[in-house]
Amino acid sequence: MTEQTQQPDPLANEILTFNLTVEQTNHALQIFGNAPYVASAPLIALFKEQGEPQFKALLEKVNNESQTTTKTSGNPS
């Protein structure tokens, strides 16, 4: 009887890029939140690490657009 050794997956450490809306990301995080902590914590940490800078940039963009709209709307301040 010969023992078979399992070869490592050559794609295991390759990076994938997903483009999700904020709503889709929140939905995925809710699903992860319902999973056992040991299984979901590393994925939640990755979402936070990669998503937080993008979310801050989106907030800044929305705030800047809001301020520009307020200034150009003719409303006296």
C-alpha positions, 0 to 999 in steps of 0.5 A: 500500500502506498501513501499518497501525499497531498500537494499544496494548492498552487492557487491558495495564496493568490489574491482575488479582487471583488467589487462589492457595494457597501450594501453587499459588503454589509450583507457579507459581514452579517453572514460572517457574524452569524458564523462561529467566531473562530471561522469568521474573525479572520475574514472580518478582519480582512474586510475591515483592513481592506474596506475601511480606507475605501469607506473613509474615502467614500464618506469624504467624497459624499461630504465634499459633494454635499458641501459643494451643493450647499454652497452653490444652491444659493442658500444664505448661511 
